[in-house]
Amino acid sequence: MNGTNETLIAYLKETGAIRSMSVEEAFRAIDRAKFVPGESADAAYLDMPLSIGAGQTISQPTVVAHCFEWLSAEPGDRVLDVGSGSGWTTALLAHIVGPAGSVTGVERMPELVTFGAKNLSQFSFPQAHIEPAGKELGKPKEAPFDRILVSAAADTIPDALMHQLKDQGRMVIPVRNAICAVNRSGNEFKKACHEGYSFVPLVT
């Protein structure tokens, strides 16, 4: 095994990827090794994406930490996790929002719905679940959400997801080679994008 969860967290703090106590505590409670396939177990604590099958990856820890810091989810939030994959981000979010919140993970690849749900079931999170993605992007019938996290890259920010945000809600979404934070205020949306990232494409 290359390192431990603690050495990974120490590295993420040292590089400034983890800045808040809530994200640090989530990373400490939700061990990445529980979400990687057996053949990648030795690499679970390396700062790199790892294949989880179906052409998808569990994201690089630095990237996940950046996304979570920009998302700024809080206890009690209703969160939509688009492209839940291995279930790691769903579990991290569930830890942050706590029992008063809720997290819905949606995933297009049937085998990853099964894989992610099995991984999530290792934790006692009745407030979180993973389900197959529907024909529409996101969960429009269950909107609005306080926070939306997207873990695959879109070509542009989808209007459909922006309008599933609550007033004063926030979405973090990869757009091509950037990670964008989108804030809703009434019917206005403001975005701030951070360049220099790489993601698998969003399947719509």
N, CA, C and O of each residue as an XYZ file, in Angstrom:
816
protein
N       0.850     -1.201      0.000
C       0.000      0.000      0.000
C       0.881      1.245      0.000
O       1.791      1.370      0.820
N       0.606      2.163     -0.923
C       1.364      3.409     -1.004
C       0.724      4.451     -0.085
O      -0.220      5.133     -0.483
N       1.240      4.576      1.150
C       0.740      5.577      2.071
C      -0.497      5.118      2.818
O      -0.900      3.957      2.752
N      -1.092      6.074      3.536
C      -2.308      5.848      4.313
C      -3.257      7.004      4.070
O      -2.898      7.990      3.425
N      -4.469      6.880      4.589
C      -5.423      7.986      4.456
C      -4.880      9.245      5.142
O      -5.088     10.360      4.663
N      -4.188      9.058      6.256
C      -3.639     10.208      6.974
C      -2.532     10.896      6.182
O      -2.444     12.124      6.178
N      -1.678     10.106      5.506
C      -0.619     10.738      4.711
C      -1.221     11.474      3.515
O      -0.704     12.512      3.103
N      -2.317     10.940      2.952
C      -2.999     11.631      1.860
C      -3.577     12.949      2.333
O      -3.428     13.970      1.661
N      -4.236     12.939      3.484
C      -4.824     14.167      4.029
C      -3.741     15.192      4.337
O      -3.904     16.379      4.052
N      -2.637     14.733      4.919
C      -1.531     15.654      5.231
C      -1.005     16.312      3.967
O      -0.718     17.509      3.959
N      -0.878     15.536      2.902
C      -0.418     16.080      1.613
C      -1.414     17.109      1.079
O      -1.012     18.179      0.622
N      -2.713     16.791      1.135
C      -3.735     17.702      0.606
C      -3.798     19.001      1.408
O      -4.088     20.061      0.853
N      -3.532     18.923      2.688
C      -3.484     20.144      3.509
C      -2.235     20.956      3.194
O      -2.288     22.182      3.095
N      -1.117     20.266      3.037
C       0.154     20.946      2.761
C       0.111     21.704      1.441
O       0.670     22.795      1.327
N      -0.559     21.121      0.435
C      -0.631     21.762     -0.879
C      -1.765     22.787     -0.964
O      -1.901     23.474     -1.976
N      -2.576     22.893      0.086
C      -3.658     23.871      0.092
C      -4.937     23.393     -0.565
O      -5.879     24.171     -0.720
N      -4.989     22.099     -0.961
C      -6.209     21.582     -1.571
C      -7.321     21.481     -0.535
O      -8.469     21.819     -0.824
N      -6.989     21.019      0.673
C      -7.934     21.021      1.793
C      -7.660     22.245      2.645
O      -6.548     22.438      3.137
N      -8.688     23.073      2.817
C      -8.532     24.300      3.599
C      -9.489     24.372      4.784
O      -9.201     25.042      5.777
N     -10.622     23.686      4.683
C     -11.645     23.808      5.727
C     -11.703     22.557      6.595
O     -11.344     21.464      6.156
N     -12.159     22.732      7.827
C     -12.272     21.604      8.749
C     -13.324     20.613      8.277
O     -13.158     19.408      8.466
N     -14.404     21.093      7.666
C     -15.476     20.176      7.250
C     -14.993     19.214      6.163
O     -15.336     18.032      6.180
N     -14.195     19.724      5.219
C     -13.665     18.854      4.158
C     -12.613     17.922      4.734
O     -12.579     16.742      4.386
N     -11.760     18.428      5.604
C     -10.750     17.567      6.237
C     -11.410     16.425      7.009
O     -10.989     15.274      6.893
N     -12.426     16.732      7.783
C     -13.105     15.700      8.579
C     -13.787     14.668      7.682
O     -13.804     13.478      7.995
N     -14.352     15.136      6.558
C     -14.997     14.206      5.626
C     -13.967     13.255      5.020
O     -14.202     12.049      4.949
N     -12.838     13.787      4.588
C     -11.778     12.934      4.020
C     -11.261     11.943      5.066
O     -10.907     10.815      4.725
N     -11.218     12.354      6.320
C     -10.731     11.459      7.376
C     -11.747     10.340      7.646
O     -11.364      9.197      7.898
N     -13.025     10.671      7.592
C     -14.068      9.694      7.911
C     -14.353      8.748      6.748
O     -14.741      7.600      6.960
N     -14.160      9.233      5.509
C     -14.529      8.459      4.313
C     -13.255      8.076      3.574
O     -12.731      8.848      2.770
N     -12.773      6.889      3.855
C     -11.483      6.412      3.337
C     -11.609      6.059      1.849
O     -12.436      5.230      1.469
N     -10.783      6.695      1.016
C     -10.842      6.463     -0.435
C     -10.627      4.993     -0.802
O     -11.156      4.516     -1.807
N      -9.852      4.279      0.015
C      -9.551      2.873     -0.297
C     -10.805      2.003     -0.355
O     -10.799      0.944     -0.982
N     -11.875      2.446      0.297
C     -13.123      1.676      0.292
C     -13.917      1.857     -1.006
O     -14.981      1.260     -1.171
N     -13.400      2.678     -1.924
C     -14.143      3.002     -3.144
C     -13.388      2.662     -4.419
O     -13.856      2.967     -5.516
N     -12.228      2.034     -4.288
C     -11.454      1.678     -5.489
C     -11.550      0.171     -5.717
O     -11.646     -0.592     -4.755
N     -11.526     -0.267     -6.973
C     -11.533     -1.709     -7.249
C     -10.293     -2.381     -6.660
O      -9.263     -1.740     -6.451
N     -10.410     -3.678     -6.397
C      -9.327     -4.417     -5.756
C      -7.993     -4.290     -6.442
O      -6.957     -4.216     -5.781
N      -8.001     -4.264     -7.784
C      -6.732     -4.205     -8.513
C      -6.013     -2.865     -8.342
O      -4.826     -2.750     -8.649
N      -6.735     -1.852     -7.850
C      -6.126     -0.529     -7.641
C      -5.878     -0.234     -6.169
O      -5.517      0.888     -5.815
N      -6.069     -1.236     -5.301
C      -5.988     -1.003     -3.858
C      -4.662     -0.377     -3.437
O      -4.643      0.494     -2.568
N      -3.556     -0.807     -4.039
C      -2.248     -0.284     -3.650
C      -2.069      1.184     -4.008
O      -1.187      1.853     -3.471
N      -2.900      1.685     -4.912
C      -2.782      3.080     -5.361
C      -3.859      3.988     -4.752
O      -3.983      5.148     -5.146
N      -4.632      3.470     -3.799
C      -5.789      4.207     -3.282
C      -5.424      5.570     -2.701
O      -6.218      6.507     -2.779
N      -4.224      5.690     -2.118
C      -3.843      6.941     -1.461
C      -2.903      7.797     -2.300
O      -2.355      8.784     -1.810
N      -2.717      7.424     -3.558
C      -1.929      8.262     -4.460
C      -2.799      9.369     -5.016
O      -4.003      9.193     -5.202
N      -2.183     10.509     -5.282
C      -2.938     11.662     -5.783
C      -3.090     11.553     -7.297
O      -2.477     12.306     -8.054
N      -3.913     10.609     -7.721
C      -4.124     10.369     -9.145
C      -5.504      9.745     -9.343
O      -6.020      9.081     -8.444
N      -6.113      9.959    -10.538
C      -7.373      9.270    -10.829
C      -7.105      7.788    -11.048
O      -6.018      7.407    -11.482
N      -8.093      6.955    -10.749
C      -7.964      5.512    -10.922
C      -9.183      4.984    -11.654
O     -10.300      5.451    -11.430
N      -8.972      4.017    -12.523
C     -10.077      3.437    -13.279
C     -11.024      2.680    -12.348
O     -10.590      1.967    -11.443
N     -12.339      2.852    -12.593
C     -13.338      2.083    -11.850
C     -14.210      1.279    -12.825
O     -15.255      0.747    -12.451
N     -13.750      1.203    -14.099
C     -14.503      0.466    -15.108
C     -15.481      1.353    -15.849
O     -15.713      2.500    -15.466
N     -16.058      0.806    -16.927
C     -17.040      1.519    -17.752
C     -16.478      2.823    -18.320
O     -17.231      3.750    -18.618
N     -15.148      2.891    -18.469
C     -14.524      4.087    -19.010
C     -14.514      5.268    -18.057
O     -14.251      6.397    -18.473
N     -14.799      5.023    -16.775
C     -14.889      6.093    -15.782
C     -13.774      5.963    -14.752
O     -13.104      4.934    -14.668
N     -13.587      7.020    -13.970
C     -12.535      7.034    -12.955
C     -13.070      7.534    -11.617
O     -14.079      8.235    -11.548
N     -12.359      7.150    -10.558
C     -12.516      7.847     -9.288
C     -11.522      9.002     -9.352
O     -10.338      8.787     -9.614
N     -11.985     10.200     -9.121
C     -11.185     11.392     -9.397
C      -9.963     11.501     -8.492
O      -9.909     10.920     -7.408
N      -8.990     12.263     -8.972
C      -7.784     12.587     -8.212
C      -8.180     13.284     -6.908
O      -8.995     14.206     -6.942
N      -7.635     12.877     -5.772
C      -8.008     13.503     -4.500
C      -7.863     15.025     -4.467
O      -8.711     15.711     -3.898
N      -6.799     15.558     -5.071
C      -6.646     17.020     -5.112
C      -7.844     17.677     -5.792
O      -8.355     18.690     -5.315
N      -8.287     17.105     -6.893
C      -9.419     17.677     -7.639
C     -10.700     17.603     -6.811
O     -11.476     18.558     -6.773
N     -10.919     16.468     -6.150
C     -12.114     16.328     -5.304
C     -12.084     17.350     -4.170
O     -13.099     17.974     -3.862
N     -10.921     17.518     -3.554
C     -10.799     18.503     -2.469
C     -11.096     19.912     -2.961
O     -11.812     20.659     -2.294
N     -10.555     20.288     -4.122
C     -10.837     21.610     -4.683
C     -12.340     21.782     -4.913
O     -12.915     22.808     -4.549
N     -12.971     20.769     -5.522
C     -14.408     20.854     -5.803
C     -15.209     21.027     -4.525
O     -16.150     21.820     -4.478
N     -14.834     20.280     -3.476
C     -15.573     20.363     -2.217
C     -15.369     21.712     -1.530
O     -16.304     22.249     -0.937
N     -14.173     22.258     -1.601
C     -13.947     23.580     -1.005
C     -14.770     24.647     -1.721
O     -15.331     25.533     -1.077
N     -14.844     24.567     -3.049
C     -15.641     25.548     -3.794
C     -17.137     25.315     -3.616
O     -17.920     26.265     -3.649
N     -17.541     24.063     -3.427
C     -18.965     23.760     -3.244
C     -19.488     24.303     -1.919
O     -20.608     24.809     -1.845
N     -18.669     24.195     -0.874
C     -19.027     24.713      0.468
C     -20.376     24.188      0.963
O     -21.205     24.957      1.450
N     -20.589     22.887      0.838
C     -21.814     22.287      1.370
C     -21.815     22.408      2.890
O     -20.762     22.439      3.526
N     -23.021     22.475      3.460
C     -23.168     22.676      4.902
C     -24.141     21.657      5.479
O     -24.939     21.076      4.742
N     -24.085     21.433      6.797
C     -25.041     20.522      7.427
C     -26.490     20.934      7.100
O     -26.847     22.110      7.156
N     -27.298     19.940      6.761
C     -28.701     20.195      6.438
C     -28.980     20.460      4.970
O     -30.143     20.539      4.574
N     -27.935     20.602      4.144
C     -28.138     20.876      2.713
C     -28.741     19.666      1.994
O     -28.473     18.516      2.342
N     -29.570     19.963      0.974
C     -30.008     18.955      0.008
C     -29.053     19.034     -1.175
O     -28.923     20.082     -1.807
N     -28.376     17.909     -1.474
C     -27.321     17.916     -2.486
C     -27.610     16.889     -3.567
O     -28.066     15.780     -3.287
N     -27.337     17.277     -4.813
C     -27.409     16.374     -5.959
C     -25.985     16.103     -6.428
O     -25.225     17.032     -6.703
N     -25.629     14.824     -6.518
C     -24.282     14.410     -6.945
C     -24.413     13.748     -8.314
O     -24.810     12.588     -8.410
N     -24.078     14.487     -9.372
C     -24.264     14.018    -10.748
C     -23.001     13.304    -11.226
O     -21.926     13.900    -11.276
N     -23.138     12.027    -11.576
C     -21.989     11.221    -11.951
C     -21.312     10.676    -10.713
O     -20.123     10.904    -10.488
N     -22.088      9.945     -9.902
C     -21.604      9.512     -8.581
C     -20.515      8.447     -8.662
O     -19.751      8.283     -7.711
N     -20.427      7.717     -9.781
C     -19.307      6.814    -10.016
C     -19.090      5.796     -8.916
O     -19.945      4.947     -8.664
N     -17.933      5.883     -8.257
C     -17.555      4.934     -7.208
C     -18.362      5.098     -5.931
O     -18.369      4.207     -5.081
N     -19.045      6.238     -5.787
C     -19.774      6.552     -4.566
C     -18.978      7.364     -3.561
O     -19.508      7.762     -2.523
N     -17.694      7.616     -3.865
C     -16.843      8.342     -2.912
C     -17.366      9.749     -2.638
O     -17.481     10.154     -1.481
N     -17.684     10.500     -3.700
C     -18.156     11.865     -3.482
C     -19.508     11.865     -2.770
O     -19.774     12.744     -1.951
N     -20.362     10.888     -3.074
C     -21.663     10.810     -2.411
C     -21.477     10.617     -0.909
O     -22.152     11.260     -0.105
N     -20.557      9.727     -0.535
C     -20.298      9.465      0.882
C     -19.669     10.683      1.565
O     -20.047     11.023      2.687
N     -18.722     11.336      0.906
C     -18.120     12.548      1.467
C     -19.186     13.616      1.710
O     -19.212     14.255      2.763
N     -20.055     13.798      0.733
C     -21.137     14.780      0.872
C     -22.076     14.412      2.009
O     -22.502     15.275      2.776
N     -22.402     13.116      2.115
C     -23.306     12.665      3.179
C     -22.722     12.970      4.555
O     -23.448     13.344      5.476
N     -21.404     12.807      4.689
C     -20.758     13.121      5.959
C     -20.877     14.609      6.262
O     -21.129     14.992      7.405
N     -20.697     15.444      5.253
C     -20.725     16.897      5.465
C     -22.136     17.393      5.785
O     -22.312     18.197      6.700
N     -23.144     16.926      5.042
C     -24.506     17.454      5.259
C     -25.155     16.860      6.502
O     -26.078     17.450      7.063
N     -24.676     15.693      6.935
C     -25.178     15.098      8.166
C     -26.590     14.555      8.048
O     -27.188     14.603      6.973
N     -27.132     14.036      9.150
C     -28.452     13.401      9.122
C     -29.595     14.349      8.800
O     -30.668     13.904      8.393
N     -29.382     15.657      8.976
C     -30.435     16.620      8.653
C     -30.469     16.965      7.163
O     -31.424     17.578      6.686
N     -29.428     16.572      6.435
C     -29.364     16.841      5.003
C     -29.731     15.617      4.192
O     -30.193     14.611      4.731
N     -29.519     15.717      2.871
C     -29.742     14.564      1.999
C     -28.834     14.669      0.787
O     -28.510     15.762      0.324
N     -28.430     13.507      0.279
C     -27.599     13.456     -0.921
C     -28.178     12.421     -1.868
O     -28.364     11.262     -1.497
N     -28.461     12.842     -3.086
C     -28.914     11.939     -4.136
C     -27.813     11.830     -5.173
O     -27.480     12.814     -5.833
N     -27.247     10.641     -5.322
C     -26.252     10.395     -6.359
C     -26.939      9.797     -7.575
O     -27.724      8.858     -7.445
N     -26.651     10.330     -8.753
C     -27.201      9.771     -9.991
C     -26.047      9.365    -10.901
O     -25.041     10.068    -11.000
N     -26.209      8.215    -11.569
C     -25.131      7.641    -12.371
C     -25.726      6.958    -13.595
O     -26.705      6.220    -13.487
N     -25.122      7.211    -14.777
C     -25.646      6.659    -16.036
C     -25.217      5.219    -16.298
O     -25.940      4.478    -16.964
N     -24.058      4.809    -15.790
C     -23.542      3.475    -16.073
C     -24.123      2.473    -15.076
O     -23.844      2.574    -13.881
N     -24.928      1.502    -15.538
C     -25.579      0.579    -14.606
C     -24.618     -0.142    -13.670
O     -24.911     -0.308    -12.486
N     -23.459     -0.575    -14.199
C     -22.519     -1.291    -13.343
C     -21.938     -0.408    -12.251
O     -21.561     -0.894    -11.185
N     -21.865      0.915    -12.523
C     -21.351      1.827    -11.511
C     -22.419      2.207    -10.497
O     -22.093      2.532     -9.355
N     -23.695      2.173    -10.893
C     -24.767      2.346     -9.910
C     -24.637      1.256     -8.850
O     -24.713      1.529     -7.652
N     -24.442      0.029     -9.302
C     -24.289     -1.111     -8.393
C     -23.024     -0.978     -7.549
O     -23.059     -1.163     -6.332
N     -21.903     -0.655     -8.207
C     -20.611     -0.525     -7.521
C     -20.663      0.597     -6.483
O     -20.256      0.411     -5.336
N     -21.165      1.758     -6.894
C     -21.224      2.901     -5.986
C     -22.149      2.665     -4.806
O     -21.815      3.017     -3.675
N     -23.321      2.064     -5.061
C     -24.269      1.801     -3.978
C     -23.696      0.801     -2.978
O     -23.895      0.943     -1.771
N     -22.986     -0.209     -3.479
C     -22.357     -1.191     -2.593
C     -21.300     -0.520     -1.718
O     -21.218     -0.790     -0.519
N     -20.494      0.353     -2.320
C     -19.468      1.070     -1.552
C     -20.100      1.978     -0.500
O     -19.637      2.035      0.640
N     -21.155      2.682     -0.887
C     -21.835      3.593      0.034
C     -22.441      2.839      1.211
O     -22.515      3.364      2.321
N     -22.876      1.594      0.959
C     -23.548      0.814      2.000
C     -22.607      0.421      3.146
O     -23.066     -0.070      4.177
N     -21.301      0.632      2.974
C     -20.350      0.361      4.057
C     -20.482      1.363      5.203
O     -19.933      1.160      6.286
N     -21.219      2.448      4.950
C     -21.372      3.521      5.924
C     -22.847      3.632      6.327
O     -23.739      3.246      5.570
N     -23.082      4.151      7.496
C     -24.455      4.334      7.978
C     -24.934      5.727      7.594
O     -24.897      6.661      8.395
N     -25.387      5.844      6.337
C     -25.848      7.131      5.816
C     -27.261      6.988      5.244
O     -27.423      6.939      4.024
N     -28.278      6.920      6.094
C     -29.643      6.838      5.571
C     -30.043      8.063      4.753
O     -31.014      8.025      3.997
N     -29.282      9.155      4.911
C     -29.599     10.394      4.190
C     -29.051     10.404      2.767
O     -29.229     11.385      2.046
N     -28.381      9.316      2.350
C     -27.757      9.308      1.016
C     -28.095      8.028      0.271
O     -28.203      6.954      0.863
N     -28.259      8.163     -1.037
C     -28.449      6.971     -1.877
C     -27.967      7.274     -3.289
O     -27.796      8.432     -3.671
N     -27.751      6.205     -4.059
C     -27.326      6.313     -5.457
C     -28.361      5.594     -6.312
O     -28.801      4.496     -5.971
N     -28.743      6.207     -7.411
C     -29.764      5.637     -8.284
C     -29.379      5.845     -9.746
O     -28.535      6.686    -10.053
N     -30.003      5.073    -10.656
C     -29.725      5.285    -12.076
C     -30.200      6.673    -12.523
O     -31.262      7.143    -12.116
N     -29.391      7.311    -13.366
C     -29.793      8.605    -13.924
C     -30.973      8.416    -14.863
O     -31.049      7.427    -15.592
N     -31.887      9.367    -14.839
C     -33.047      9.310    -15.730
C     -32.733      9.909    -17.091
O     -31.586     10.246    -17.387
N     -33.760     10.037    -17.909
C     -33.573     10.596    -19.251
C     -33.187     12.070    -19.188
O     -32.449     12.561    -20.043
N     -33.692     12.780    -18.165
C     -33.364     14.197    -18.015
C     -32.106     14.344    -17.171
O     -31.836     13.518    -16.300
N     -31.341     15.394    -17.431
C     -30.117     15.653    -16.689
C     -30.470     16.100    -15.277
O     -31.296     16.991    -15.082
N     -29.830     15.467    -14.296
C     -30.114     15.823    -12.906
C     -31.380     15.150    -12.398
O     -31.720     14.040    -12.807
N     -32.082     15.856    -11.483
C     -33.336     15.362    -10.914
C     -34.328     16.525    -10.861
O     -34.657     17.014     -9.780
N     -34.815     16.976    -12.051
C     -35.649     18.179    -12.073
C     -36.908     18.084    -11.216
O     -37.365     19.089    -10.671
N     -37.471     16.880    -11.093
C     -38.712     16.744    -10.317
C     -38.470     16.827     -8.816
O     -39.407     17.022     -8.041
N     -37.201     16.677     -8.402
C     -36.874     16.786     -6.973
C     -36.191     18.102     -6.637
O     -35.846     18.344     -5.480
N     -35.994     18.947     -7.631
C     -35.362     20.249     -7.417
C     -36.329     21.152     -6.624
O     -37.533     20.900     -6.596
N     -35.793     22.200     -5.985
C     -34.412     22.689     -6.079
C     -33.497     22.079     -5.017
O     -33.940     21.547     -3.999
N     -32.185     22.185     -5.310
C     -31.147     21.687     -4.409
C     -30.297     22.854     -3.907
O     -30.103     23.851     -4.603
N     -29.797     22.704     -2.682
C     -28.874     23.716     -2.138
C     -27.533     23.680     -2.856
O     -26.918     24.715     -3.110
N     -27.093     22.464     -3.177
C     -25.806     22.285     -3.825
C     -25.919     21.196     -4.889
O     -26.634     20.210     -4.712
N     -25.209     21.387     -5.985
C     -25.099     20.362     -7.027
C     -23.622     20.187     -7.339
O     -22.916     21.155     -7.621
N     -23.160     18.933     -7.285
C     -21.789     18.608     -7.665
C     -21.831     17.735     -8.907
O     -22.549     16.737     -8.949
N     -21.063     18.113     -9.914
C     -20.964     17.330    -11.149
C     -19.514     16.854    -11.268
O     -18.579     17.638    -11.101
N     -19.338     15.562    -11.559
C     -17.981     14.992    -11.548
C     -17.470     14.583    -12.923
O     -16.509     13.821    -13.024
N     -18.105     15.085    -13.989
C     -17.637     14.839    -15.352
C     -17.792     16.129    -16.141
O     -18.622     16.977    -15.812
N     -16.980     16.267    -17.188
C     -16.876     17.557    -17.872
C     -17.944     17.761    -18.941
O     -18.144     16.909    -19.808
N     -18.622     18.896    -18.867
C     -19.557     19.331    -19.900
C     -18.839     20.288    -20.850
O     -17.793     20.841    -20.509
N     -19.409     20.482    -22.049
C     -18.854     21.475    -22.979
C     -19.249     22.880    -22.559
O     -18.484     23.830    -22.726
N     -20.444     23.001    -22.015
C     -20.943     24.269    -21.474
C     -21.722     23.949    -20.203
O     -22.065     22.793    -19.959
N     -22.000     24.955    -19.404
C     -22.771     24.743    -18.178
C     -24.233     24.510    -18.551
O     -24.856     25.397    -19.133
N     -24.798     23.348    -18.236
C     -26.170     23.046    -18.670
C     -27.205     23.911    -17.951
O     -27.223     23.975    -16.722
N     -28.069     24.579    -18.729
C     -29.159     25.362    -18.149
C     -30.035     24.491    -17.264
O     -30.526     24.940    -16.228
N     -30.230     23.238    -17.677
C     -31.117     22.339    -16.928
C     -30.647     22.176    -15.487
O     -31.466     22.125    -14.569
N     -29.341     22.096    -15.286
C     -28.827     21.945    -13.924
C     -28.836     23.265    -13.167
O     -29.121     23.287    -11.969
N     -28.529     24.361    -13.844
C     -28.541     25.659    -13.163
C     -29.915     25.942    -12.576
O     -30.025     26.493    -11.481
N     -30.962     25.567    -13.302
C     -32.316     25.853    -12.838
C     -32.817     24.850    -11.804
O     -33.939     24.969    -11.312
N     -31.976     23.851    -11.471
C     -32.302     22.948    -10.368
C     -31.686     23.417     -9.052
O     -31.815     22.752     -8.024
N     -31.013     24.571     -9.094
C     -30.457     25.168     -7.882
C     -31.497     26.015     -7.163
O     -32.316     26.683     -7.794
N     -31.454     25.979     -5.850
C     -32.239     26.903     -5.048
C     -31.690     28.317     -5.216
O     -30.546     28.502     -5.631
N     -32.504     29.302     -4.893
C     -32.004     30.668     -4.779
C     -30.902     30.667     -3.715
O     -31.089     30.123     -2.626
N     -29.775     31.264     -4.025
C     -28.567     31.279     -3.187
C     -27.852     29.927     -3.168
O     -26.953     29.706     -2.357
N     -28.251     29.032     -4.058
C     -27.585     27.737     -4.165
C     -26.317     27.827     -5.004
O     -26.036     28.848     -5.632
N     -25.563     26.742     -5.000
C     -24.290     26.726     -5.726
C     -24.079     25.374     -6.398
O     -24.401     24.323     -5.844
N     -23.528     25.433     -7.605
C     -23.133     24.225     -8.322
C     -21.652     24.295     -8.650
O     -21.137     25.352     -9.012
N     -20.972     23.164     -8.522
C     -19.583     23.046     -8.979
C     -19.567     22.009    -10.087
O     -20.003     20.874     -9.896
N     -19.059     22.410    -11.255
C     -19.117     21.563    -12.442
C     -17.873     21.744    -13.302
O     -17.460     22.877    -13.549
N     -17.270     20.658    -13.760
C     -16.176     20.783    -14.722
C     -16.729     21.195    -16.099
O     -17.721     20.641    -16.574
N     -16.084     22.149    -16.708
C     -16.434     22.578    -18.066
C     -15.153     22.546    -18.885
O     -14.264     23.382    -18.723
N     -15.084     21.551    -19.775
C     -13.866     21.286    -20.542
C     -12.689     21.106    -19.583
O     -12.658     20.123    -18.843
N     -11.722     22.026    -19.574
C     -10.545     21.859    -18.716
C     -10.550     22.801    -17.518
O      -9.498     23.145    -16.980
N     -11.736     23.209    -17.113
C     -11.866     24.101    -15.959
C     -12.888     23.529    -14.982
O     -13.725     22.706    -15.351
N     -12.804     23.979    -13.731
C     -13.852     23.703    -12.755
C     -14.545     25.023    -12.479
O     -13.903     26.004    -12.104
N     -15.859     25.047    -12.665
C     -16.626     26.275    -12.512
C     -17.544     26.188    -11.300
O     -18.213     25.176    -11.090
N     -17.572     27.243    -10.511
C     -18.534     27.384     -9.420
C     -19.604     28.360     -9.890
O     -19.303     29.489    -10.278
N     -20.860     27.911     -9.850
C     -21.990     28.710    -10.320
C     -22.872     29.046     -9.128
O     -23.350     28.150     -8.433
N     -23.089     30.337     -8.892
C     -23.947     30.788     -7.795
C     -25.230     31.372     -8.344
O     -25.210     32.181     -9.271
N     -26.357     30.954     -7.763
C     -27.655     31.481     -8.198
C     -28.140     32.539     -7.208
O     -28.110     32.342     -5.993
N     -28.584     33.659     -7.757
C     -29.218     34.708     -6.970
C     -30.463     35.149     -7.718
O     -30.383     35.900     -8.691
N     -31.619     34.675     -7.256
C     -32.849     34.920     -8.002
C     -32.768     34.220     -9.347
O     -32.561     33.008     -9.409
N     -32.929     34.977    -10.419
C     -32.807     34.408    -11.760
C     -31.464     34.744    -12.403
O     -31.292     34.588    -13.612
N     -30.518     35.203    -11.592
C     -29.185     35.513    -12.095
C     -28.196     34.436    -11.653
O     -28.275     33.909    -10.543
N     -27.264     34.128    -12.553
C     -26.250     33.105    -12.279
C     -24.875     33.720    -12.502
O     -24.600     34.275    -13.565
N     -24.028     33.620    -11.511
C     -22.668     34.115    -11.634
C     -21.715     32.934    -11.539
O     -21.883     32.056    -10.692
N     -20.715     32.917    -12.414
C     -19.789     31.790    -12.401
C     -18.350     32.268    -12.242
O     -17.986     33.357    -12.686
N     -17.549     31.436    -11.603
C     -16.108     31.664    -11.484
C     -15.438     30.360    -11.865
O     -15.710     29.322    -11.262
N     -14.560     30.398    -12.864
C     -13.947     29.167    -13.373
C     -12.449     29.138    -13.075
O     -11.761     30.158    -13.111
N     -11.979     27.939    -12.784
C     -10.578     27.712    -12.440
C     -10.015     26.733    -13.459
O     -10.479     25.596    -13.553
N      -9.021     27.168    -14.219
C      -8.491     26.375    -15.338
C      -7.457     25.351    -14.880
O      -6.924     25.420    -13.772
N      -7.192     24.388    -15.785
C      -6.069     23.483    -15.589
C      -6.416     22.116    -15.043
O      -5.635     21.530    -14.295
N      -7.594     21.595    -15.413
C      -8.025     20.290    -14.909
C      -8.379     19.370    -16.071
O      -8.512     19.811    -17.213
N      -8.529     18.088    -15.762
C      -8.903     17.114    -16.777
C      -9.920     16.144    -16.197
O      -9.729     15.614    -15.102
N     -11.016     15.912    -16.943
C     -12.086     15.042    -16.488
C     -12.553     14.145    -17.613
O     -12.331     14.432    -18.789
N     -13.215     13.030    -17.231
C     -13.928     12.257    -18.242
C     -15.147     13.062    -18.675
O     -15.643     13.871    -17.890
N     -15.655     12.868    -19.910
C     -16.793     13.666    -20.393
C     -18.090     13.298    -19.694
O     -18.301     12.149    -19.308
N     -18.950     14.289    -19.538
C     -20.280     14.090    -18.970
C     -21.158     13.374    -19.991
O     -21.288     13.819    -21.131
N     -21.759     12.263    -19.571
C     -22.667     11.512    -20.439
C     -24.073     12.039    -20.226
O     -24.621     11.923    -19.131
N     -24.669     12.627    -21.278
C     -25.991     13.238    -21.128
C     -27.021     12.473    -21.954
O     -28.198     12.833    -21.959
